Amino acid sequence: MPEPRWVIFAVLLTLFASILLVNGLVEGEFTQDGAIESTAQTDQVPDAALTGGPIIQTDGTTTTTVEAGAKQIVLTFDDGPDPEYTPEILDVLEKYDVPATFFMIGSEISKYPDLVRRVIAEGNEVGVHTFTHPEMSGKGEWRRTVEMQETQYALAGAAGVTSVIFRPPYSSTVAALDDTNWSVMAEMGASGYLTVVNDLDSRDWESGVTNADIVEAVTPEDGEGAVLLFHDGGGDRSNTAEALATVIPELLEQGYTFTTIAALTGMETVNPKATTQELVIGTSLVGAVQIARNTTIWFSGLLLLFGVLTVGRLAVMLILGRRHANRHRTGRRRAGGVVPNTWGRPYTEPVTVIVPAYNEKECIADTVRSLAASTHPIRIIVVDDGSTDGTAEIAERLGYPNVTVIWQPNSGKPAALNTGIAAADTEVVVMMDGDTVFEPDTVRLLVQPFADATIGAVAGNAKVANRKGLIALWQHIEYVVGFSIDRRAYDVMRCMATVPGAIGAFRREALRQVDGLSDDTLAEDTDLTIAIIRAGWRVVYEEHARAWTEAPTTISQLWRQRYRWSYGTMQAMWKHRGTLVERGTGGRFGRRGLLNLLLFQTLMPLLSPLIDVFLIYGFLFLDPVETATAWLAMLGIQIASTVYAFRLDGEKLTPVLMVPLQQFVYRQLMYLVLIQSVLAALGGIRLGWQKLHRAGGLSALLSTRTPSGG
């Protein structure tokens, strides 16, 4: 059985997809391509229809028609209601006190129920023009039934009435009737509808039509009556109201009167009150459409805002990353002699390297050997946290004189690090993981910033050593971008949220002030970093101090690791939420670093499933070319920034080819991990430490890397 939190997530995602589907069906655009042409096939069309009036009543066997009498005009409007044009037309009708008949589309009724109510309240009639404006003769009987019934429900929900009159989309005059469209009219007639076509078409749907053209098109000859066709929706109808303001007074001056379908046919009304069932279903339909429409509009705006924020943030991060790279470029060389001079005098004091280890038999020998080759004077303390696989024995058997192994019962990583800190006797301590190896110059480069007395901690550059396989390769890309751009920018803004557990150096005085590491969170490195910043210390990034770590190689291992990271980061954010209102360095971090974590690493990734669903929505219901263009543009920006990060870090560009695939697999995996973490946090679940299986052999992997990291 799936866990309840995943059931909730699936339900919410399905609900959002359903909302988009409803809105997509309602918002589906149609093209007003004019009246359908009549064919020669009229064998099934009764003569009474071919030669009669535009108001047709038929049950399939008996057909009668009604036409407007001399000097009688019926104004009809198709394809609305429209929030821009329908009110303009209603204002003109009210001005001259004439009625009209509006053949409305059900989807538009659902979107603008207030306009429907106004149309009816001002004495006008409403007819059915289907729900989505399809060419009905090309649809099956089931689709035609749904189109009509849903429109009736929409009308009931919007205004409490139904309609007995119908106008087929793309219809014209009786002269255009043929066997194909007659079959639709006969079917509607058997269902109790009067079909209303037109005598004269204003052609207001044509491109380039002028007011004069419209007036000429709808003026009857020789005082004949007519049903006139206009449009109040379905496209640009900016000329319709203006032309109507000319047509009505001219026809009135010529002695014409304006009437309705009900008056011509002798009915009391064409809009009887809806039944209770129709009201209930209709209200639900209109409500669902309103929710779907408002949700889609809100989410579209939110997506646009987040898109702008994402691109803006990326631009800022790139600029700051370049500034950091330029600022720290002077006097650097990868190895062999020149000590960075950015921080002032070289830092040459011995330091202590603390290696917490729990069941690290595959990696511990490589880790200690890499430290023993350090070009900086160090003391190595391996704190064995109750290992059961002989980790401590392996470290001791290596026989290095500057290595001390401390045994303790299993108490967790923070406790192991605190044990090492207590045993250290140097001003600076370096912390690393037991599954990580350093280059010979790593410690020397990492501790140089401590020449500046204001610096309390230094973050190094963690690199993925095992890059074979897609999962590890995607992590390599993620690490390079995260360290090469993000941490550089955080350094410049002085809001570094995390000194990574794989490679970080700390001033013991800073550690003393914050009482060492806490086990309050599973992200002890983030918790410690923020605490040090709040204590008034500066935290910087040293990109040339590199550590090589073994990344998870299976989805299950990666899931467990990132679940712990995400959950722990949220714990740390909550623990240090007070930084948002603090003054000084803590407040600066809160309003920069903490908000960045909240917005760009928590809230926005949580929207990723909805963004993916919205992408599918765009392809189905919006312009697919525009949707694809927008997606490709964002992908292009990501690729360009990734290339830039790789160049800053001296990495080969070949893995960048995996970025597009990363967007379809890895990103989804990461947001699912984040969602699980959020749901677990909201549910008050206490997450334990997740120990990963290690393959080892980091020294061999490291030997294949060139000094530039290629």
HELIX and SHEET records of a PDB file:
HELIX    1   1 PRO A    4  GLU A   27  1                                  24    
HELIX    2   2 ASP A   47  THR A   51  1                                   5    
HELIX    3   3 TYR A   85  TYR A   96  1                                  12    
HELIX    4   4 GLY A  106  LYS A  111  1                                   6    
HELIX    5   5 PRO A  113  ALA A  121  1                                   9    
HELIX    6   6 MET A  136  GLY A  138  5                                   3    
HELIX    7   7 GLU A  141  ALA A  159  1                                  19    
HELIX    8   8 VAL A  174  ALA A  176  5                                   3    
HELIX    9   9 ASP A  179  ALA A  190  1                                  12    
HELIX   10  10 ASN A  211  ALA A  217  1                                   7    
HELIX   11  11 THR A  240  GLU A  253  1                                  14    
HELIX   12  12 ILE A  261  THR A  265  1                                   5    
HELIX   13  13 THR A  276  ARG A  327  1                                  52    
HELIX   14  14 ILE A  364  ALA A  372  1                                   9    
HELIX   15  15 THR A  391  ARG A  397  1                                   7    
HELIX   16  16 LYS A  413  ALA A  423  1                                  11    
HELIX   17  17 THR A  442  VAL A  447  1                                   6    
HELIX   18  18 GLN A  448  ALA A  451  5                                   4    
HELIX   19  19 LEU A  470  VAL A  481  1                                  12    
HELIX   20  20 GLY A  482  ARG A  487  3                                   6    
HELIX   21  21 ARG A  488  MET A  493  1                                   6    
HELIX   22  22 ARG A  508  GLN A  513  1                                   6    
HELIX   23  23 GLU A  524  ARG A  534  1                                  11    
HELIX   24  24 ILE A  555  LYS A  575  1                                  21    
HELIX   25  25 ARG A  577  LEU A  580  5                                   4    
HELIX   26  26 GLY A  584  PHE A  589  1                                   6    
HELIX   27  27 GLY A  590  LEU A  594  3                                   5    
HELIX   28  28 LEU A  595  LEU A  598  1                                   4    
HELIX   29  29 LEU A  599  LEU A  603  3                                   5    
HELIX   30  30 MET A  604  LEU A  606  1                                   3    
HELIX   31  31 SER A  608  PHE A  621  1                                  14    
HELIX   32  32 PRO A  624  LEU A  648  1                                  25    
HELIX   33  33 THR A  654  MET A  658  5                                   5    
HELIX   34  34 VAL A  659  PHE A  664  1                                   6    
HELIX   35  35 TYR A  666  LEU A  682  1                                  17    
HELIX   36  36 LEU A  698  SER A  703  1                                   6    
SHEET    1   A 4 THR A  63  VAL A  66  0                                        
SHEET    2   A 4 ILE A  55  THR A  58 -1                                        
SHEET    3   A 4 LEU A 194  VAL A 196 -1                                        
SHEET    4   A 4 ILE A 165  PHE A 166  1                                        
SHEET    1   B 5 GLU A 125  VAL A 128  0                                        
SHEET    2   B 5 THR A 101  MET A 104  1                                        
SHEET    3   B 5 GLN A  72  GLY A  80  1                                        
SHEET    4   B 5 ALA A 226  HIS A 231  1                                        
SHEET    5   B 5 LEU A 200  ASP A 201  1                                        
SHEET    1   C 4 GLU A 125  VAL A 128  0                                        
SHEET    2   C 4 THR A 101  MET A 104  1                                        
SHEET    3   C 4 GLN A  72  GLY A  80  1                                        
SHEET    4   C 4 THR A 257  PHE A 258  1                                        
SHEET    1   D 8 VAL A 403  GLN A 408  0                                        
SHEET    2   D 8 ILE A 378  ASP A 385  1                                        
SHEET    3   D 8 VAL A 351  ALA A 357  1                                        
SHEET    4   D 8 VAL A 428  MET A 432  1                                        
SHEET    5   D 8 ILE A 503  ARG A 507 -1                                        
SHEET    6   D 8 ILE A 455  VAL A 464 -1                                        
SHEET    7   D 8 ARG A 538  THR A 549  1                                        
SHEET    8   D 8 THR A 436  PHE A 438 -1                                        
END                                                                             
